[in-house]
Amino acid sequence: MKQTFLVVFLLLGFLLSAQNEQKWLVNFEEAKKEAQSQSRHILVSFSGSDWCGNCMRLSQDLFESQEFKEFATENLILLNLDFPAKKANKLSAEQTAHNDALAEKFNPTGVFPLTLVLNEKGELISKMKYPCKNVEEYLHEIQLALRK
């Protein structure tokens, strides 16, 4: 009986923690809709997930950190615009066109990685280039952008 209770307790804890973790969206219109309904800013990550070393480091150092996850869950809508190079990671034609159109608008020079903060209407507030010294500095830059 104790083992069953423990398993159920652990499973519920896992499910609740997974629910509280912010997910990365891949559609700009969906991100704007969520941002407007939750009165939040949108954090956009331009990434080359399978070829850009700095993109991989930014993801590992910042986006996968507990500090960022907690901050994002409370404050941001996350939008990942990926530009993979390997055939195995190829996006759908529709997703590629979507990402290309947003790159033309927000990242015409092709800077990778590039992190943007947009307001809930999808208007640019701030651009942040990698690297920053540490997670705290990057979070501080994001917090400053949210005040604009």
C-alpha positions in Angstrom: 0.0 0.0 0.0 2.8 2.4 0.9 4.6 1.7 -2.4 1.4 2.4 -4.4 0.9 5.6 -2.6 4.5 6.6 -3.2 4.3 5.8 -6.9 1.0 7.8 -7.3 2.5 10.7 -5.3 5.7 10.8 -7.5 3.6 10.5 -10.7 1.4 13.4 -9.7 4.4 15.5 -8.7 6.0 14.8 -12.1 2.8 15.7 -14.0 2.4 19.0 -12.1 6.0 20.0 -12.6 5.7 19.2 -16.4 2.5 21.3 -16.5 4.3 24.3 -15.0 7.2 24.2 -17.5 6.9 26.7 -20.4 6.8 25.1 -23.8 8.4 26.5 -27.0 6.0 27.3 -29.7 6.9 27.3 -33.4 4.1 29.5 -34.8 4.2 33.3 -34.6 0.5 33.8 -34.7 -0.1 31.2 -32.0 2.6 32.9 -29.9 0.9 36.4 -30.3 -2.5 34.9 -29.4 -1.1 33.4 -26.2 0.8 36.5 -25.4 -2.3 38.7 -25.8 -4.5 36.3 -23.7 -1.9 36.1 -20.9 -0.6 39.7 -21.2 3.0 38.5 -21.7 5.9 39.3 -23.9 7.2 36.9 -26.5 10.8 35.7 -26.4 12.0 34.6 -29.9 15.0 32.4 -30.4 16.6 32.2 -33.9 18.5 29.0 -33.8 20.5 26.7 -36.0 19.9 23.7 -33.7 22.1 21.2 -35.5 24.9 23.4 -36.9 25.4 26.5 -34.8 27.7 25.8 -31.8 26.7 29.1 -30.1 23.0 28.2 -30.5 23.6 24.9 -28.8 25.5 26.5 -26.0 22.8 29.2 -25.5 20.2 26.5 -25.3 22.2 24.4 -22.9 23.5 27.3 -20.7 20.4 29.5 -20.7 17.2 28.0 -22.0 17.7 24.6 -20.2 18.6 26.3 -16.9 16.2 26.1 -14.0 16.4 29.9 -13.5 15.3 30.5 -17.1 12.6 27.9 -17.0 11.1 29.4 -13.8 11.3 33.0 -15.2 9.8 32.0 -18.5 7.0 30.1 -17.0 5.9 33.2 -15.1 6.7 35.9 -17.6 7.1 34.9 -21.3 5.7 33.1 -24.3 8.5 31.3 -26.0 8.9 31.0 -29.8 11.6 28.9 -31.4 12.5 29.7 -35.0 14.9 26.9 -36.0 16.9 26.7 -39.2 18.4 23.2 -39.2 20.9 22.2 -41.9 20.9 18.4 -41.6 18.5 16.5 -43.8 17.4 14.4 -40.9 16.2 17.5 -39.0 14.5 19.2 -42.0 11.4 21.1 -41.2 8.2 20.9 -43.2 8.0 23.2 -46.2 5.3 25.2 -44.4 7.4 25.6 -41.2 10.5 26.6 -43.3 8.5 29.2 -45.1 7.1 30.5 -41.8 10.5 30.8 -40.3 12.1 32.3 -43.4 9.4 35.0 -43.5 10.0 35.9 -39.8 13.8 35.9 -40.5 13.3 38.4 -43.3 11.4 40.7 -40.9 13.3 40.3 -37.7 16.8 38.8 -38.7 17.6 39.9 -42.2 21.3 39.7 -41.7 21.1 36.1 -40.5 22.6 36.4 -37.0 22.7 33.1 -35.1 21.9 32.8 -32.3 19.6 35.8 -31.9 17.1 36.4 -29.1 14.4 38.9 -29.5 11.8 40.3 -27.0 8.5 41.3 -28.7 5.5 42.8 -27.1 2.2 41.0 -27.1 1.3 42.5 -30.5 4.5 41.0 -32.0 6.4 44.3 -32.2 10.2 44.3 -31.6 11.3 45.7 -28.2 14.8 44.3 -27.8 17.5 42.2 -29.6 20.1 40.2 -27.6 23.1 38.6 -29.2 25.0 35.7 -27.6 27.2 35.4 -25.7 26.5 37.0 -22.4 28.8 36.3 -19.5 26.3 34.0 -17.6 22.6 33.1 -17.2 22.0 35.8 -14.7 23.3 38.5 -17.1 21.1 37.2 -19.9 18.1 37.0 -17.6 18.8 40.6 -16.5 18.9 41.7 -20.2 15.5 40.0 -20.7 14.1 41.7 -17.6 15.2 45.1 -18.8 13.6 44.5 -22.1 10.3 43.6 -20.4 10.2 47.0 -18.7 10.3 48.9 -22.1 
